[in-house]
């Protein structure tokens, strides 16, 4: 990929209303999940795939918040509940 292609690609992520930003976010999420599974494999080489999946789900359920704060519902969340 040329420098110009990378610049065009990066610019399209920032376009308002474009789907490129969402696509990039979802790809980053997928990559992060894969990286976590690889980390768990390195930390627990004896674990089976089922055990690794359980560790993965436990980590997602119990991990600390990235930015601890009080949680507030969206203003219109109650209207749609």
RAURSUL-V693070 format. One record per residue. RES is the residue in three letters. OMEGA is omega in degrees with one decimal (999 if undefined). D_LAST is the distance of its C-alpha to the last C-alpha in whole Angstrom. Layout:
res=RES omega=OMEGA d_last=D_LAST
res=RES omega=OMEGA d_last=D_LAST
//
This chain:
res=UNK omega=-178.5 d_last=47
res=UNK omega=178.6 d_last=49
res=UNK omega=-179.7 d_last=48
res=UNK omega=178.1 d_last=47
res=UNK omega=178.7 d_last=44
res=UNK omega=179.0 d_last=43
res=UNK omega=177.7 d_last=43
res=UNK omega=179.2 d_last=41
res=UNK omega=179.9 d_last=39
res=UNK omega=-179.9 d_last=38
res=UNK omega=-178.2 d_last=37
res=UNK omega=178.2 d_last=35
res=UNK omega=-175.1 d_last=32
res=UNK omega=-178.7 d_last=32
res=UNK omega=176.9 d_last=32
res=UNK omega=177.1 d_last=29
res=UNK omega=179.8 d_last=27
res=UNK omega=-180.0 d_last=29
res=UNK omega=-176.8 d_last=28
res=UNK omega=179.4 d_last=30
res=UNK omega=177.9 d_last=29
res=UNK omega=178.9 d_last=26
res=UNK omega=179.9 d_last=28
res=UNK omega=179.2 d_last=30
res=UNK omega=179.7 d_last=27
res=UNK omega=176.1 d_last=26
res=UNK omega=177.9 d_last=30
res=UNK omega=176.9 d_last=30
res=UNK omega=179.3 d_last=27
res=UNK omega=178.5 d_last=29
res=UNK omega=178.4 d_last=33
res=UNK omega=178.1 d_last=31
res=UNK omega=178.5 d_last=30
res=UNK omega=179.1 d_last=34
res=UNK omega=177.9 d_last=35
res=UNK omega=178.5 d_last=33
res=UNK omega=178.1 d_last=35
res=UNK omega=177.2 d_last=38
res=UNK omega=179.3 d_last=38
res=UNK omega=177.2 d_last=37
res=UNK omega=179.1 d_last=40
res=UNK omega=-178.4 d_last=43
res=UNK omega=-177.2 d_last=42
res=UNK omega=-175.7 d_last=42
res=UNK omega=-178.4 d_last=44
res=UNK omega=-174.2 d_last=45
res=UNK omega=174.6 d_last=41
res=UNK omega=178.1 d_last=40
res=UNK omega=178.5 d_last=38
res=UNK omega=178.1 d_last=35
res=UNK omega=177.5 d_last=36
res=UNK omega=178.1 d_last=35
res=UNK omega=177.9 d_last=32
res=UNK omega=177.1 d_last=31
res=UNK omega=178.9 d_last=32
res=UNK omega=179.9 d_last=30
res=UNK omega=177.6 d_last=27
res=UNK omega=178.9 d_last=28
res=UNK omega=-179.5 d_last=29
res=UNK omega=-177.6 d_last=25
res=UNK omega=-171.4 d_last=23
res=UNK omega=-175.2 d_last=26
res=UNK omega=178.2 d_last=27
res=UNK omega=176.9 d_last=27
res=UNK omega=177.4 d_last=25
res=UNK omega=179.8 d_last=27
res=UNK omega=-176.6 d_last=26
res=UNK omega=179.0 d_last=25
res=UNK omega=174.7 d_last=23
res=UNK omega=177.9 d_last=21
res=UNK omega=178.7 d_last=17
res=UNK omega=177.8 d_last=15
res=UNK omega=173.1 d_last=11
res=UNK omega=-176.9 d_last=11
res=UNK omega=-178.2 d_last=12
res=UNK omega=-176.9 d_last=9
res=UNK omega=-178.3 d_last=6
res=UNK omega=179.8 d_last=5
res=UNK omega=-178.2 d_last=6
res=UNK omega=-176.6 d_last=4
res=UNK omega=999 d_last=0
//
